[in-house]
Amino acid sequence: MRALCRRWIWVLGQACAIASMGLACSAWAAESGFSFAVIGNGPFGSAEEPAARHLLDAIARSAEPPRLIIDTGNIKAPGESCDDTLLLARKAWLDSSPLPLFYAPGENEWIACQFGPNGGFDPRERLDFIREHFFDDDQSFGVAPMPLSRESANARFRMYRENTRWQVGAKSDDKSGDIVFVTLNVPGDNNHYLNEGGRNGEFEERDVANRAWLDRADTVARHTHARAIVIVFEGDPQFEAGARHDRLFGWLRFDRQSAHDGYAELKQALLKLTQRFDGPVLLIDGGIGPLATGYRIDEPLRDEHGARVANFARLEVSGSPHLLQWVRVRVDPEHKQVFRIQLEKVAPLPPESAPAPAAPESSAPSGVEAPKMLPLPPADRPQGE
C-alpha cells in the first residue's frame, strides 16, 4: 500500500494543505490548464431535488468555476418510478446546469425499470425513450451547452446517441483539444448481461458499439496529438474480478459454473487503448455504492501478465447522500501530472426563507481536500519508483 501511494497518488502534507492554503491556492490558479467537475448518483428521490439544483449552482459559483460538469449517471433512485414524467423532470434538471454538463446514462434510468417498484417497464423501451428525449441534438446539457460528436453519426451505430466525444484545450480559446473526453453506455448490474440463457442481443450490440467508439477516440486522440483521454460511464467494471458469480441463483446450478463477466470485452478494449496511446488515460465511473469520502482513486487495470498498467487510473465517485460535495479534476496538459483530484465542499442549502447568497461561493480551507496527483506515464516517472 505504501509503495502504491508513492507510485500513484501524491498527497500534499497536512501543514501545506492548511497553514499554507493561500499559497497553494494561488499556485494552482496560476497554472495553465483548466478543471472540470464530476458528480453522480443523485438525486435519489424528490426530497433530494432541491439539494441537487443547489449543487449545480454552487459548482458554477465556486471561486474557480470549472469549465464543465460530468455526471456519471443514476439520476434517480432504484426505487423511483421510471415513467416519462419523472425522467423528463430529471432531464430538465440536467438542462438547468449553469455550466455545460455531460451525462452518461446509469442503470437506474433503464435497467432497474423492469422491477416492480419502478412500474415494470421494459428496459430497452426506457433506453430508447432516453435516447430520443435526452440526446436529441449535438450539444451538451446546460444553459450554455458545448458542441459534441455522437457515435450515431455513423450509420452502423445510429441508435447509440448516448455515446459522445468532445475535446477541450488548455485555454478557453484553444481549439487543438489537449484532452479527448468520451462517454459510453456501460451500466452497472454486470453491463446488462443476462444469464438466463439465449441471445444477449442488447448487450452484444451495445458492447460492439462501445468498443468501436473507444477505438475511434484513440484514433482521434493520436491524430490530434491529444495529451490525455478521459472515459466516462456509470458501471464499475470490477477490474479485480474474473468471471462473476450469480449471487442470487448460482446455488441452483449443480455445475457451479461462474456467470459471464459482462465487462470482460470492455476491459480488454481499455487495455488495448492504453497500450496504443502514449498519454494518461483516466476512467471515471459511478461505482457500486456510496463511498465514505465520496470518491476513490485506484490503478485497477492489469495487462495479460498481471502487471498494473502504468498510464491508466480510475476515479470512482458517489453522489447521494453526498450532494454537498463534488470532485474537481484539474487538468494541466503541460505538467507531468496531467490530472489532479480535489474534493470540494458546498454550503448546505439555506432555508427557503433565507436569501440566496449573492457572492461567489468558495470553500474554506477546512472544506477543501488536498489535491491528489494521478500517475505519470512510464517515460516521465522518476527512476526507482
Buried (B, 14 or more C-beta within 10 A) or exposed (E): EEEEEEBBBBEBEEEEBBEBBEEBBEEBEEBEBBBBBBBBBBBBEEEBBEBBBBBBBBBBBBEBBBBBBBBBBBBBBBEBBBBEEBBEBBBEBBBBBBBBBBBBBBBBBBBBBBBEEBBEBEBBEBBEBBBEEBBEEBBBBBEEBBEBBBBBEBEEBEBBBBBBBBBBBBEEEEEBBBBBBBBBBBBBBBBBBBBEEEEBEBBEEBBBBBBBBBBBBBEBBBEBEBBBBBBBBBBBBBBEBEEBEBEEEBEEEEEEEBBBBBBBBBBEBBBBBBEEBBBBBBBBBBBBEEBEEBBBBBBBBBEEEEEBBBBBBBBBBBBBEBBBBBBBBBBBBEBEBBBBBBBBBBEEBEEEEEEEEEEEBEBEEEBBBBBBBBBBBEEBEEEEE
